């Protein structure tokens, strides 16, 4: 599935400090792999800290960040480049109206104009709040909810237009559970002290927010308590996140008539008309029981409760583009309370990131021209093809899969589309209106353009060439409906080491393992394996092979369930299994590919490390991320990715080559009996 968390933020990072093996012998070069090692920790007890601990001690987490690591240094490089694009565009006084640089410059200018933002306060939202206050019945709730969907978020439920899981060549309207303000349903019910404290602070935050809107203290308190009760009810009828991982259970196709009959108090025609969708004949509902429960809540909670709910959701999703008082109120809860961040980022950084988030395609075009090295696509394709070849060899050699299923698996692998570097064609953003009148309105206009772009796909053929990321985005994803991986071009950049190349141990552990290997393996994890070579939800496994596959995936669930991430909070192995499978598969594929290189074959020693040691240290360097306890706790409760430490220690504890390279023996914390080591791909 689409991977959004640190997958390739680190890719290039590694290459950064390690490219020095080609230096002249006369130069005194410090090898990053060696200089980061914490010799007070035994490799077999905690390889993540063994490999990275010294760097962590020397580089504490900045007050404005939730984590720190080499990936942060690279992201800072990208941010500085985006800043230059934004600032240089903002200084152009006679930019052609509608041009990329006019829109980028005006958007950034309004975000940096703190004087005007503070003077306006929340006045730019007054007409929207008045519109909500005018609601008189359930139909009004639905109509305003549809409006907020187009400009600011997803109250009540989630909705998007995307590929039909069973007919990937067609688009469908998809509805799924949502409508919560806290990261996940767990936050409303967990009884640990951290969760209780978060709920208490959330209610205080709600009171403060309603006071900013203009409520009296008593009315704000009543509104906050009512909203908390309403969202707790919504959370109660939401599936646990791990229970939403099965695409078969999330595929419930209904005619429009069936949808309206099952939820008579939700006027779906009003909602669809409000978002610009007309003549919808069917929808795919991810969690039908959630929508039916929501239908009941529309009557069991008062119109006043729903007005407060809609105001908060509108306000929350736009708070970052308003005055300092509003910004800090939401920052204090969502960044400090939930993730432990001590202070806001510098204004330029947050505005540059918002500009990139809203106008990413426009910035991407400038970015490719001015910053992306020539030959990026070719190099990425080269690495990707090597990993695909290795994966094919691994499938052919599997002793647990039948020849019938192997043939289909190999066909799917061969069909994987690799989108790398940057798109061959760009989206047309000419209809997006950006000027220097209002930062908030610019953000809302950009949101509306993006929403309308998505909605416009309904009823049209699927464009399989479309990208879901920009070339300057440090991330990567696998899309099962297209059977494709996407690796943005910035993942190849090595700031400060232009013209130099890291040794293959690093290139294969980072770009080969953490990115290409990881993403391709997603096509064969517990979710991706349910889609065929065309991207259709279809069982292509023999019954016996399916049983053997899930026996192995259950082992990785058990392995990660045992890990304690922070305090007494265990990782949710069921929720994170897809990412854990991809981490293990990616690392194995990358190591097998590395074994074919001259560096490995000649057993070249660099900085006292043999090739295998450098490979595994390189993989640990790729995940050299030091996170705040609050961030880790929030991630474990609401995210499908394991914390960085376990993305290193977990996969490597299943690889015998790691044991041999670092002398891991029985009695060491990472040692796992061979019978319990996970072997899938």
C-alpha positions in Angstrom: 0.0 0.0 0.0 1.0 3.6 -0.1 3.8 4.2 2.4 4.1 7.5 4.0 6.5 7.3 6.9 10.3 7.7 6.6 10.5 5.0 3.9 13.0 6.9 1.7 13.5 10.0 3.7 16.7 8.3 4.7 17.7 6.9 1.4 20.0 9.5 0.3 21.0 10.3 3.8 23.1 7.2 4.0 24.9 8.0 0.9 25.7 11.3 2.4 28.4 10.6 4.8 29.7 7.5 3.3 30.7 8.3 -0.2 34.3 8.9 0.9 35.7 5.4 0.0 36.8 6.8 -3.4 38.9 9.6 -1.7 42.6 9.9 -2.2 44.6 7.9 0.3 46.3 11.1 1.4 43.0 12.5 2.6 42.0 11.8 6.2 38.4 10.8 6.0 36.2 9.7 8.9 33.9 6.9 7.9 30.4 7.6 9.1 29.6 3.9 9.8 32.5 3.7 12.2 32.1 7.2 13.8 28.5 6.6 14.7 29.1 3.3 16.5 28.4 3.2 20.3 30.9 0.7 21.5 29.3 0.6 25.0 26.4 -1.3 23.5 26.7 -4.9 22.2 25.6 -5.4 18.6 23.7 -8.5 19.5 21.7 -6.7 22.2 20.6 -3.6 20.3 22.0 -3.2 16.8 20.1 0.0 16.2 21.8 1.8 19.1 25.1 0.1 18.5 25.2 1.5 15.0 23.8 4.9 15.7 24.1 5.7 19.5 27.1 7.9 19.3 25.5 10.2 16.7 22.3 10.4 18.8 24.3 11.6 21.8 26.1 14.2 19.7 23.0 15.4 18.0 20.0 16.0 20.3 16.5 16.5 18.9 16.0 20.2 18.1 13.2 21.8 20.1 11.1 22.4 16.9 11.3 18.8 15.7 9.7 15.5 16.8 12.8 13.6 15.8 16.3 13.9 14.5 18.5 11.9 12.3 20.5 11.9 9.0 17.2 12.0 7.2 16.5 15.3 8.9 19.7 16.8 7.5 18.6 15.8 4.0 15.1 17.1 4.5 16.6 20.3 5.7 18.5 20.5 2.4 15.3 20.0 0.4 13.5 22.6 2.6 16.2 25.1 1.9 15.9 24.4 -1.9 12.1 24.8 -1.7 12.6 28.0 0.3 14.8 29.4 -2.4 12.2 28.6 -5.0 9.5 30.3 -2.9 11.5 33.4 -1.9 12.9 34.0 -5.4 9.4 33.7 -6.8 7.9 36.1 -4.2 10.4 38.8 -5.2 9.2 38.8 -8.9 7.0 41.9 -9.1 5.8 41.4 -12.7 5.3 37.7 -12.7 2.8 36.6 -15.4 -0.6 36.1 -13.9 -1.3 32.4 -13.7 2.4 31.4 -14.1 4.0 28.8 -11.8 6.2 31.4 -10.1 3.3 33.9 -9.7 1.3 31.3 -7.8 4.3 30.1 -5.8 5.4 33.6 -5.0 2.0 34.9 -4.0 1.2 31.8 -1.9 4.5 32.1 0.0 4.3 35.9 0.4 0.9 35.7 2.1 2.1 33.0 4.5 5.1 35.0 5.5 3.1 38.2 6.1 2.6 37.6 9.8 1.5 41.2 10.4 -1.5 40.9 8.2 -2.3 37.4 9.5 -2.3 38.6 13.1 -4.4 41.6 12.2 -7.0 39.5 10.5 -7.2 36.9 13.3 -10.0 34.5 12.3 -12.0 37.0 10.3 -11.5 35.2 7.0 -13.6 32.3 8.4 -16.4 34.5 9.7 -18.7 33.8 6.8 -18.1 30.0 7.1 -18.9 30.1 10.8 -22.0 32.1 10.1 -23.0 29.5 7.5 -22.6 26.8 10.2 -24.6 28.8 12.7 -27.5 29.0 10.2 -27.9 25.2 10.2 -31.5 24.3 11.2 -31.7 20.6 10.6 -29.9 17.4 9.6 -30.0 18.3 5.9 -28.0 21.5 6.8 -25.4 19.4 8.6 -24.9 17.2 5.5 -24.8 20.2 3.2 -22.1 22.1 5.3 -20.2 18.8 5.8 -20.0 18.5 2.0 -18.6 22.0 1.8 -15.9 21.4 4.4 -14.9 18.2 2.5 -14.0 20.4 -0.5 -11.9 23.0 1.3 -10.6 21.8 4.7 -11.0 18.1 5.6 -13.3 15.1 6.1 -15.9 15.5 8.8 -18.3 12.6 9.4 -16.5 10.1 7.2 -13.8 9.8 4.5 -14.6 9.9 0.8 -12.5 9.8 -2.3 -12.7 8.9 -6.0 -10.2 6.2 -6.9 -9.7 2.9 -8.6 -12.3 0.1 -8.0 -10.4 -2.6 -6.2 -12.0 -5.3 -8.2 -12.0 -3.4 -11.6 -8.8 -1.4 -11.5 -9.5 0.1 -14.9 -12.5 2.0 -13.5 -13.0 4.7 -11.0 -15.4 4.4 -8.1 -16.7 6.6 -5.2 -15.3 5.1 -2.0 -16.6 5.9 1.5 -14.8 4.9 4.7 -14.9 5.5 8.4 -13.4 8.7 9.8 -14.5 12.0 11.3 -12.3 11.9 14.4 -10.0 14.7 15.7 -7.6 12.4 17.6 -5.2 10.2 15.6 -7.1 7.0 16.2 -10.1 5.4 18.0 -7.6 4.0 20.6 -7.0 7.6 22.0 -10.7 7.7 23.1 -10.6 4.5 25.1 -7.1 3.4 26.2 -6.7 3.5 30.0 -2.9 4.1 30.3 -1.8 7.3 32.0 -0.6 8.8 28.7 -3.9 8.3 27.0 -5.9 9.7 29.9 -3.7 12.8 30.0 -4.1 13.3 26.3 -7.9 13.2 26.6 -7.9 15.7 29.5 -5.6 18.1 27.5 -7.8 17.6 24.4 -10.9 18.8 26.3 -8.9 21.8 27.5 -7.8 22.5 24.0 -11.3 22.3 22.7 -12.4 24.9 25.3 -9.6 27.2 24.3 -10.5 26.8 20.6 -14.2 27.6 21.1 -13.2 30.7 23.1 -11.1 31.8 20.2 -14.1 31.3 17.9 -16.0 33.7 20.2 -17.8 31.5 22.8 -18.1 32.5 26.5 -16.1 30.3 28.9 -19.2 28.5 30.0 -20.5 27.9 26.5 -17.0 26.8 25.4 -16.9 24.2 28.2 -20.3 22.8 27.2 -19.3 22.7 23.5 -16.1 20.9 24.3 -17.8 18.3 26.5 -20.4 17.7 23.8 -17.9 17.3 21.0 -15.9 14.8 23.1 -19.0 12.7 23.7 -20.0 12.9 20.0 -16.5 11.8 18.8 -16.3 9.1 21.4 -19.5 7.6 20.0 -18.1 7.8 16.5 -14.9 6.2 17.7 -16.8 3.4 19.4 -18.4 2.3 16.2 -15.1 2.6 14.2 -13.2 -0.6 13.4 -9.8 -1.0 15.0 -7.2 0.1 12.6 -5.7 -3.4 12.3 -9.2 -4.6 11.4 -9.3 -2.3 8.3 -6.3 -4.0 6.7 -8.2 -6.7 4.8 -9.2 -5.2 1.4 -11.8 -8.0 1.0 -13.7 -6.9 4.1 -13.4 -3.3 3.1 -15.0 -3.9 -0.3 -18.8 -3.5 0.0 -20.3 -2.3 -3.2 -23.8 -0.8 -3.0 -26.1 0.8 -5.5 -26.8 4.4 -4.7 -30.4 3.3 -3.8 -29.1 0.7 -1.4 -26.8 3.3 0.3 -29.7 5.8 0.8 -32.0 3.1 2.1 -29.5 1.8 4.6 -28.9 5.4 5.9 -32.2 7.3 5.5 -31.1 10.3 7.6 -28.0 11.0 5.5 -29.2 12.7 2.4 -26.5 11.4 0.0 -27.9 13.4 -2.9 -27.4 16.7 -1.0 -23.9 15.6 0.0 -22.8 14.4 -3.5 -24.2 17.5 -5.2 -22.4 19.6 -2.6 -19.0 18.1 -3.5 -19.7 18.2 -7.2 -20.5 14.5 -7.8 -23.6 14.0 -9.9 -25.3 10.9 -11.2 -23.5 8.5 -8.9 -24.9 5.0 -9.5 -22.9 3.0 -6.9 -20.4 3.4 -4.1 -17.9 1.2 -2.3 -18.4 1.4 1.5 -15.4 0.3 3.5 -17.2 -0.2 6.8 -21.0 -0.3 6.4 -21.7 -0.6 10.1 -19.9 2.7 10.7 -22.0 4.6 8.2 -25.2 3.1 9.7 -24.2 4.1 13.2 -23.3 7.6 12.0 -26.8 7.8 10.5 -28.2 7.2 14.1 -25.9 9.8 15.7 -27.3 12.5 13.4 -30.6 12.2 15.3 -29.4 11.2 18.8 -27.1 14.3 19.1 -28.4 17.8 19.0 -28.0 20.2 16.1 -26.0 22.4 18.4 -23.5 19.5 19.0 -23.1 19.0 15.3 -22.6 22.7 14.7 -19.7 22.7 17.2 -18.3 19.6 15.6 -18.3 21.1 12.1 -16.8 24.4 13.3 -14.0 22.6 15.0 -13.2 20.4 12.0 -13.2 23.3 9.7 -11.0 25.4 12.1 -8.6 22.6 12.9 -7.7 21.8 9.4 -7.0 25.4 8.5 -5.4 26.5 11.8 -1.9 26.4 10.4 -2.7 29.2 7.9 -4.1 31.7 10.4 -2.9 34.1 13.1 -0.3 33.2 15.8 -2.9 32.7 18.6 -4.8 30.2 16.6 -1.7 28.5 15.3 -0.1 28.1 18.7 -3.3 26.7 20.3 -3.4 23.9 17.8 0.4 23.5 17.8 0.4 23.1 21.6 -2.0 20.2 21.4 -1.3 18.4 18.2 2.5 18.9 18.2 3.5 19.3 21.9 1.0 17.1 23.6 0.7 14.4 21.0 4.3 14.4 19.7 6.4 16.1 22.3 7.6 19.0 20.1 8.8 21.9 22.3 8.5 24.9 20.0 7.2 25.7 16.5 9.4 25.6 13.4 10.7 28.9 12.0 7.9 30.6 10.0 9.8 30.3 6.7 10.0 26.5 7.1 6.3 25.9 8.0 5.2 28.3 5.1 7.6 26.6 2.7 6.3 23.2 3.6 2.6 24.4 3.3 3.5 25.9 -0.1 5.0 22.7 -1.2 2.1 20.7 0.1 -0.4 22.9 -1.7 1.5 23.7 -4.9 3.8 20.6 -5.0 3.4 20.0 -8.8 4.4 23.6 -9.6 7.4 23.6 -7.3 8.3 20.2 -8.7 8.7 21.5 -12.2 11.1 24.2 -10.9 12.8 21.7 -8.7 13.5 19.3 -11.5 14.9 22.0 -13.7 17.1 23.7 -11.0 18.1 21.0 -8.6 17.7 17.4 -9.8 20.9 15.9 -11.3 20.8 14.6 -14.8 20.6 10.9 -15.2 18.5 10.5 -12.0 15.8 8.3 -13.7 18.4 6.1 -15.4 20.2 5.4 -12.1 17.1 4.6 -10.2 15.7 2.3 -12.9 19.1 0.5 -12.9 18.9 -0.2 -9.2 15.2 -1.1 -9.4 15.8 -3.7 -12.1 18.5 -5.4 -10.1 16.1 -5.8 -7.1 13.3 -7.1 -9.4 15.7 -9.7 -10.8 16.7 -10.8 -7.3 13.1 -11.0 -6.2 12.4 -13.3 -9.2 15.2 -15.6 -8.2 14.0 -15.7 -4.6 10.4 -16.7 -5.8 11.7 -19.4 -8.0 13.7 -20.9 -5.1 10.9 -20.9 -2.6 10.4 -24.3 -1.1 6.9 -23.6 0.3 5.2 -22.3 -2.9 3.8 -24.4 -5.6 4.8 -24.0 -9.3 1.2 -22.8 -10.1 1.4 -19.9 -7.7 5.0 -19.2 -8.5 4.1 -18.6 -12.1 1.4 -16.0 -11.1 3.8 -14.4 -8.6 6.5 -14.0 -11.2 4.0 -12.6 -13.7 2.9 -10.0 -11.1 6.5 -9.1 -10.3 7.3 -8.7 -14.0 4.3 -6.4 -14.4 5.3 -4.1 -11.6 5.5 -0.5 -13.0 8.4 1.6 -11.7 7.7 5.3 -11.7 11.0 7.0 -10.8 12.5 10.5 -10.9 9.6 12.7 -12.0 6.5 12.4 -14.2 6.7 12.7 -17.9 3.6 15.0 -17.8 2.5 17.5 -15.2 -1.0 18.2 -13.8 -2.6 21.4 -15.1 -3.1 23.8 -12.2 -4.2 26.7 -14.3 -7.7 26.8 -12.7 -6.2 27.2 -9.2 -6.7 30.8 -8.0 -3.8 32.2 -6.0 -3.1 35.9 -5.2 -1.8 38.1 -2.4 -5.2 38.8 -0.7 -5.4 36.0 1.9 -3.1 33.2 3.0 -6.1 31.3 4.3 -8.1 31.7 1.1 -5.0 30.5 -0.9 -4.8 27.4 1.2 -8.6 26.8 0.8 -8.4 27.4 -3.0 -5.6 24.9 -3.3 -7.5 22.4 -1.2 -10.6 22.9 -3.4 -8.6 22.5 -6.6 -7.1 19.3 -5.4 -10.5 17.9 -4.3 -12.1 18.9 -7.6 -9.3 17.3 -9.5 -10.0 14.0 -7.6 -13.7 14.3 -8.2 -13.3 14.9 -11.9 -11.9 11.4 -12.3 -15.3 9.9 -11.7 -16.6 8.2 -14.8 -13.4 8.6 -16.7 -10.8 5.9 -17.6 -8.0 5.4 -15.1 -4.8 7.3 -15.9 -2.2 4.8 -15.0 0.6 7.3 -15.7 -0.5 9.7 -13.0 1.9 10.2 -10.0 0.8 10.4 -6.4 3.9 12.2 -5.2 6.2 15.1 -6.4 9.8 14.7 -7.3 10.9 16.7 -4.3 9.0 14.5 -1.8 11.3 12.2 0.3 9.1 9.2 0.3 7.9 6.3 -1.8 4.9 4.1 -2.2 3.4 0.9 -3.7 0.0 1.2 -5.3 -1.7 -2.2 -5.5 -4.4 -1.1 -7.9 -1.8 -0.1 -10.4 0.8 -2.7 -9.3 3.3 0.1 -9.3 6.0 1.6 -7.2 6.9 5.3 -7.2 10.3 6.6 -6.2 10.6 10.4 -6.4 13.8 11.8 -7.9 15.1 13.5 -4.7 15.9 10.1 -3.3 19.1 10.0 -5.4 20.5 13.3 -4.3 23.6 13.3 -2.1 24.1 17.0 -0.9 27.7 17.7 -0.3 28.9 14.6 -2.2 28.1 15.6 -5.7 30.2 13.7 -8.2 31.2 11.1 -5.6 29.6 7.7 -5.0 29.1 5.7 -1.9 30.4 2.1 -1.8 28.0 -0.6 -3.0 27.3 -1.9 0.5 25.6 1.4 1.3 23.9 1.9 -2.0 22.4 -1.5 -1.9 21.3 -1.4 1.7 19.7 2.0 1.4 18.4 2.6 -2.1 18.1 -1.2 -2.8 16.7 -2.3 0.5 14.9 0.6 2.2 13.2 1.8 -1.0 13.0 -0.4 -4.0 13.1 -3.7 -2.1 10.7 -2.4 0.5 8.2 -1.1 -2.0 8.3 -4.1 -4.4 7.8 -6.4 -1.4 4.6 -4.5 -0.6 3.1 -6.1 -3.7 3.5 -9.4 -1.8 2.8 -8.5 1.8 -0.4 -9.5 3.6 -2.4 -6.8 1.7 -0.6 -6.5 -1.6 -0.6 -10.2 -2.2 -4.4 -10.1 -2.5 -4.1 -8.1 -5.8 -3.2 -9.7 -9.2 -0.8 -8.4 -11.8 -3.5 -6.1 -13.2 -4.1 -4.5 -9.8 -7.5 -6.3 -9.3 -8.5 -7.7 -5.9 -8.4 -11.4 -6.8 -7.2 -14.6 -5.1 -4.4 -15.9 -7.3 -3.1 -18.3 -4.7 -3.8 -22.1 -4.4 -5.5 -22.9 -1.1 -2.4 -24.7 0.2 0.0 -21.9 -0.7 -2.3 -19.4 1.0 -2.2 -21.3 4.2 1.6 -21.6 4.1 1.9 -17.9 3.4 -0.3 -16.8 6.3 1.4 -19.2 8.6 4.6 -17.2 7.9 3.0 -13.8 8.2 1.6 -14.8 11.6 5.1 -15.4 12.8 6.1 -11.8 12.1 3.0 -10.6 13.9 4.0 -12.5 17.0 7.6 -11.3 16.7 6.6 -7.6 16.7 3.9 -8.0 19.3 6.7 -8.8 21.8 8.5 -5.5 21.3 8.0 -2.7 23.8 8.3 0.6 22.0 7.9 3.1 25.0 6.8 2.8 28.6 4.9 -0.5 28.6 3.4 0.1 25.2 3.8 -2.9 22.8 4.0 -2.6 19.1 0.8 -3.8 17.4 2.1 -6.7 15.2 -1.1 -7.1 13.4 -1.4 -3.4 12.4 2.3 -3.2 11.4 2.7 -6.5 9.7 2.6 -5.2 6.1 5.5 -2.7 6.8 7.4 -5.3 8.7 7.1 -7.8 5.9 8.3 -5.2 3.4 11.3 -4.3 5.6 12.3 -7.9 5.9 11.8 -8.7 2.2 13.5 -5.5 1.1 16.6 -6.1 3.2 16.9 -9.7 2.1 16.5 -8.8 -1.6 19.1 -6.0 -1.2 21.6 -8.2 0.5 21.3 -10.9 -2.2 21.7 -8.2 -4.9 24.8 -6.8 -3.1 26.4 -10.3 -3.1 26.7 -10.0 -6.9 28.8 -6.8 -6.7 32.6 -6.7 -7.0 32.9 -5.2 -3.5 31.3 -8.3 -2.0 33.0 -10.8 -4.2 36.4 -9.4 -3.5 35.7 -9.0 0.2 36.9 -5.4 0.1 37.6 -4.0 3.6 36.7 -0.4 4.2 37.5 1.4 7.5 38.1 -2.0 9.1 34.6 -3.3 8.1 34.0 -6.2 5.7 31.3 -5.9 3.1 28.6 -7.6 5.0 29.2 -5.5 8.1 29.0 -2.4 6.1 25.8 -3.5 4.5 24.0 -4.0 7.8 25.5 -0.9 9.4 24.3 1.0 6.3 20.8 -0.4 6.8 20.9 0.8 10.4 22.2 4.2 9.2 19.2 4.4 6.9 16.9 4.3 9.9 19.0 6.5 12.2 16.0 8.3 13.6 15.9 9.4 17.2 12.2 10.1 18.2 10.6 11.7 21.2 8.7 9.3 23.5 5.5 11.1 22.8 6.0 10.7 19.1 6.7 7.0 19.4 3.7 6.4 21.6 1.4 8.2 19.2 2.9 6.3 16.3 2.4 2.9 17.9 -1.3 3.7 18.6 -2.2 5.0 15.2 0.3 4.1 12.5 1.1 1.0 10.5 4.8 1.6 10.6 7.0 0.3 13.5 9.3 2.8 15.2 12.7 3.1 13.5 14.5 1.1 16.1 12.4 -2.0 15.4 12.6 -1.5 11.7 16.3 -2.3 12.1 16.4 -4.8 15.0 13.3 -6.7 13.8 14.3 -7.7 10.2 18.0 -8.2 11.0 17.2 -10.7 13.8 15.7 -12.9 11.1 18.8 -13.0 8.9 21.6 -15.5 9.6 24.1 -13.3 7.7 23.6 -10.7 10.3 24.3 -13.1 13.1 27.6 -14.2 11.5 28.7 -10.7 10.6 28.5 -9.5 14.2 28.9 -12.6 16.2 25.3 -12.7 17.6 25.0 -15.7 19.9 22.4 -17.3 22.1 21.9 -15.2 25.2 22.1 -11.9 23.2 18.9 -9.9 23.3 18.4 -10.1 19.5 19.1 -13.8 19.2 16.1 -15.8 17.9 16.1 -19.6 17.5 16.2 -20.6 13.9 12.8 -22.2 14.2 11.3 -18.9 15.1 13.0 -16.7 12.5 10.6 -15.4 10.0 11.2 -16.7 6.4 8.7 -15.4 3.8 10.3 -14.2 0.6 
